[in-house]
Amino acid sequence: ADIDDTELAGAPNNLTVTIHEEVARVCGIPQDTTFFDYSSDKLDAQAQTVIVMVADCMNNGALKGRSVIASGYADYRGAYVANADLGLARSRAVATELVARGVSADRIFIRSYGEIGASYPGDMTIDRRVELRLVEQTEVPVAR
């Protein structure tokens, strides 16, 4: 399957979170990191708590009107395309949770880096994550 690098999270089929330093600072969120289990896109309770804080900040706080990019990653195990799909599924999981918390889908973009930049050898746990950062005013994510 051919995968675009970036796509809008609000697509009809879009039914470890690392908070970028700027998002954490602006929203007063601890910069904890949540990692995903191997071959999983399920958010744990810690990740959901962080997403609730981000959503509140985007709906009522300092990030009102701002957009975010959720970038999904995977470790190097598995096929390259499968890892790209998994990274996308992870970023979609975060986007879906933000939308469920009232954030407009047109303010959330998703991207998959799959296994690009994965640790080898090393602690593969850190590769199974989603990084959440602000969209800069000059960035224009590509929508599919």
Secondary structure, 3 states (H helix, E strand, C coil): CCCCCEEECCCCCCCCEEECHHHHHHHCCCCCECCCCCCCCCCCHHHHHHHHHHHHHHHHCCCCCCCEEEEEECCCCCCHHHHHHHHHHHHHHHHHHHHHCCCCHHHEEEEEEECCCCCCCCCHHHHCCEEEEECCCCCCCCCC
